[in-house]
């Protein structure tokens, strides 16, 4: 398990737990007011991770937030 520290130009900072296991990449944070999670699958050639973020404002009901695809450069 790893920790990813996120920050952006708005001054937002967040820490996510992260795992990469059996071809599946996951990020999540369990903030009760704004929980988030990502699940992505590594493609067979290992060059792409295809997945999506979900968000929950109550920690129970999840909705799709946005799709995110990582592609290895070069």
C-alpha positions in Angstrom: 0.0 0.0 0.0 1.2 3.5 -0.9 0.0 7.1 -0.1 -0.5 9.6 -2.9 -0.3 13.3 -1.9 -2.4 15.5 -4.2 -2.3 19.3 -4.5 -3.5 21.7 -7.1 -3.4 25.4 -8.0 -6.5 26.2 -5.8 -4.5 25.2 -2.7 -6.4 21.9 -2.3 -4.4 19.1 -0.7 -5.6 15.5 -0.2 -4.0 12.2 0.7 -5.2 9.0 -1.0 -4.4 5.4 -0.1 -3.2 3.5 -3.2 -2.7 -0.1 -4.2 -1.6 -1.8 -7.4 -2.5 -5.5 -7.2 -3.1 -8.1 -10.0 -3.4 -5.5 -12.7 -5.8 -3.2 -10.8 -4.8 0.3 -9.6 -6.9 1.8 -6.8 -6.9 5.2 -5.1 -9.3 6.2 -2.3 -9.9 8.5 0.6 -12.7 8.2 3.1 -13.5 11.8 4.0 -17.1 11.6 5.4 -18.0 14.9 3.6 -16.4 14.1 0.3 -15.2 10.5 -0.2 -13.5 9.6 -3.5 -12.2 6.4 -5.2 -10.6 5.4 -8.4 -10.4 1.9 -9.9 -8.4 1.3 -13.1 -7.3 -1.8 -15.0 -3.9 -2.1 -16.5 -4.2 -3.3 -20.2 -2.5 -6.5 -21.3 0.4 -4.6 -23.0 1.0 -2.7 -19.8 0.9 0.7 -21.6 -2.5 2.0 -20.4 -4.6 2.1 -17.2 -8.3 2.6 -17.9 -10.6 3.6 -15.1 -12.9 6.1 -13.5 -13.3 8.2 -10.4 -16.4 8.0 -8.2 -17.5 10.4 -5.5 -19.7 10.2 -2.4 -21.0 13.1 -0.3 -22.4 10.8 2.4 -19.9 7.9 2.4 -22.5 5.4 1.2 -24.0 6.5 -2.1 -21.4 6.6 -4.9 -21.8 8.3 -8.3 -19.5 8.4 -11.4 -17.3 11.5 -11.4 -15.1 11.2 -14.4 -13.2 8.7 -16.6 -9.4 8.8 -16.4 -7.0 7.0 -18.7 -3.3 6.9 -18.0 -1.1 6.2 -21.0 2.7 5.5 -20.9 4.6 8.2 -22.9 7.2 7.2 -25.4 
